[in-house]
Amino acid sequence: MSLKIPEEEIMSCGNLACQGCGANIAMRHALKALGRNTALIIPACCWSVIDGPFPYSSVNVPIFHTAFAAASSTAVGVKAAFEILKKKTTVVAWTGDGSTYDIGLGTLSGSAERNDDMIYVCYDNEAYMNTGVQRSSATPAGAWTTTTPANYPKKNQKKDIISIMASHRIPYIATTSVAYPEDMVEKFKKAKNIKGMRFILIFCPCPTGWKYPPQFTVKLARLAVLSKLFPLLEIEDGIKWKLTKKISRPQPIKEYLQLQGRFKHLKEKDLKEIQDTIDMNWELLLKKLDK
């Protein structure tokens, strides 16, 4: 893409994130795209800690911390307050996968059905990282967590949150990755200028929960895209699906998996099953793309 990333740094250089935190990178680029006239609604998640203890804040925009299940409903109220004040502030629900896929899914679905005017962001690190790396429905099959140990890894496939959101026919859905910041910035800028419900899913590797050296965060995020595990796409009105990153030479998933300690217990047959599932999901995706 020819788009340049805005130079202004809205997020401060120091906070409480772990080294190599993918969610930290995601927030930095999202704020660059959204600008200072933004208000964040943050439920219980890693970012409710990363931001820092009151009265300090690393993001330099207004934040409303709320309960686990209440991100979207709180965002609706905050947006209504800004409208009464006649302020055109971009309201963003900034949530983790536990809030989005699990605990807050009901209120998220309600907001999507009503087409509430907000940007709902899920930074997906595939487990409840803030409370000790417990599995969520975003945790992939085969992964270790503290509640799915190596002898009993997660068996269920990751919930398809994108298809769930697409079924609500909201105006805009996008997937992004911390390995492709220009793609991310472009999608956030586009979402900012759309009225109604917008949903953005960000792929955010977690060194602590995924058990890898922190310098591999961007590499893993890129491998997830290049192996077709995490497609970069946009969906308009729930029916117009478009890839924003085409993969001409897909990489095998093996390298991505072997870089992470959470998958070290997997055998060759397990790797093959994961690869087969990725290939099947990709073929299903191709059938949905707008021709």
N, C-alpha and C positions, 0 to 999 in steps of 0.2 A: 504494500500500500504506500502511497505517496504522502499520506497524512503525517505531519510531524506532531510529536508529543509536546503539549504545552510546557514551557520552561518553568513557569511559576510553581514553587513548592508550597502547597497549602498545609500538608502534614509536616509536623516537626520531625527533626532528625533523630530524636530519642524517644523511646517508649518501652513498654514492658513485654514486647514480643520475644519469643524464642529466636535464636539465631536461625536464619534461613526461612523464617515464617512466610508461607505463601500468602496468607491472609493479609499480612502487613504490606506486601508488594501490591496486592489487589486494591487496598484502600488508597494507597498513594496515587495510583494511576486513575482510579475512579474519581477522586477529588480533583485531579488535574483536568479531567473532562467536564465535571459538573460545575466547578467554580465555587466561589465563596458564598454565594447566595443559595446555600444548601443546608437543610436540617436533617440530621440522622436520627432514626429511631433504632435503638439497639437493645434486643432482648438478651437474656442470659446466654452467653457464648464466649469464645475466646476474646472477642473484641470488647466485651464489657470489662475485661481486665486490662487488655493491651493499652487502652486509651489512657489509663492512669487514674490514681485516686483523686477524688474531689479535693480541692478546687482546680487541680491541674488537668490538662487535656492535651493530647498530642495531635488532634485533628484540626483544631482551630476553626471549627464550625459548630453551631449549636447541636447538642446531643440530648435526647430524652431516653434514659434507660428505663426499660419496661420488663414485665414478666415474660417468661419463656414463650407462652402461647399467644402473647398479645401484640406482636410487632405490627401486623397489618391493621388491626383494629385501632391501635394507638396512632398509627400513621394517618388513618382516616380522620381522627379527631384533630390532630395537629394541622393537617391540611385545611380542614374546615375553619380552624382558628385563623390561619393565615389569610384565607379568603375573606373572612369577616373584617380583617384588618386591611384588606385590599393590598396584600403583599404577594408578589409572584415568586414565592420561594419554592425550590424543588425539594419535595419531601421524599426521603429515601429510607425504607426499612432495610437495615443492614443486618443480615441474620446468618447463622451457621446452618449446617445440614440437620442438626437435631431439631431445631425450631421449625425448619421448613418441611422436611420430609416426614417428621413425626409429630412433635408436640403442638406445633402451630399450624398444621395442615388444614384443620377445620376453618380457622379464621382466615387463612390465606385463600382457601376456596371461596369463602363468602365474599371476600373483597374482589376476587376475580370474577365471580358471578355478577356482582354489582358494577363491575368495571370502575372501581374506585380509582381516583386520579393520584397515582403514586408510582414510584419505581421501587419494586421489591427485588432486593439482591440477596442471593444465597451464595456465600463463599463456602465451597464444598471441600472439606478436608476429610470426609468419609468416616467420621466417628465423633463421639462426644469427647473432644480433646480437652476441653476446659475442666472437665470433672474426672479425668483419669483414663481416657482412651477406651470408653465403652462402645460397643457396636451400636450403630444406628441403622435405619433402613437404607442409608446411603453407603454403608460399608459393602464393598464388593465380596462376592463369593470367594471363599478360600482364605480370607484375610484373618490374621491374628488380631485380637483386641484383648483387653483384660477380662471381658465377659465371653469371649470366644477364643480360649487359649489354643495353642498349637495342636494339642491332641483333639480338640473339638472346634475347629475353625468354622467360620460362618458358612452355612450351606446355601442360604437363599441368595438369589440374584439381587443386585442393587435395584431399588425402586426407580422406575422410569418417570421421574418428576417432570421432564419436558413434555412427554405425551399427556400427562395429567393436566398440565397447565394449558397445553394446546387445545384440549377438549373443552376448555372454557371460552375459547374463541376471543381471547383478549387481543388488543391491538398489536402488541409487540412482545416477542420472546427472543432472547439471544443466549448463546453459550459463548463464554470467553475463557481465556487461559492466561496465567501470569507469564507464560513464555512468549506470548504474542501481544505486547502492550499496545501497539498501534491499532490492532484489531479491537482490543478492549476499549481504547479511547474513542474510536470511531463509533462503536456501538453505544457507549454511554452518551455521547453527544447526540446521537440519533434519538435515543430514548428520551433524553431531556426535552426534546421538541415535539413529543407526541403526547396527546392528552388521553387520559384513561390509565388502565392498569398495564404496567410494563414489568416483565419478569426477566432478570438476568442471572444466569448461573455461571459462577466463576470456579474453574478447577484450581484448587489451592493445595499443593502438597504440604505435608506437615512432617518435618524431620523427627519430632518427638514421637508422634504416634505411628509414623510409618517406619521408623528405625532406619534412618539413612543419614550420612553426613550432610550438614546444612548446605554445603556448597553445591549439592546436586538438585536443589529445588527447581530451578529453571530447566535443567536437563530433563528431569522426570516429567515436568509439565509438557515439555516439547515432545518427549517420547510418547506420552499419552495421546497426543494429537496425531503424530506421524504413524502410530500403530493402529489408528482408527478406533481406539478405545474411547476417546472423547472428541467427537466431531465438533468443529466450529461452525455454527449455523445461525440463521435468523428465521423466525416464523412470524408472518403477519396475519392477523385475524384468525389464527389457528389453522389455516389451510394452505398458505403459501410458504412452503419450506424451501430454503436456499442455503447451500453450503458457502461459507465465506473462505474456506481453506480446502482446496481440492488436494487429494492425496494420490499422486500418480504412481509412486513407488512405496507402498506401505511397508513399515518395518515390523518384523515379528515382535510379539509382545514379550518374549522371553527376557530381553535385556531390561525392560522396564520393571518386570517382576523381580529379577535377581538383584537389582540394586537396593531392594527394600527388605529389611529384616522381618517385616510382618508376613512375608511370603516365603521365608527360607525353608519352611517345613514342606513345601509342595514338591511332589514328585513329577517326573516327566509326563505321566498320564494326566496329571492335574493341569500342567501347562498347556497340554494339547486341548483339553476341555475348555479352558479359558480362551484359547485362540479360536476354537470353533465357535464359541458363543459370540466373540467379537465379530467374526466374519458373518455370522447369521444376522446379528444386529445391524451391521453395515448394509447388507442386502435389503433388509426391511426398510432402512432409512432411504436408500436410493429409490425405492418405490414411492416414497412420500414427496420427493423433491418436485418442485414446480418445473415443468419441462419448458 
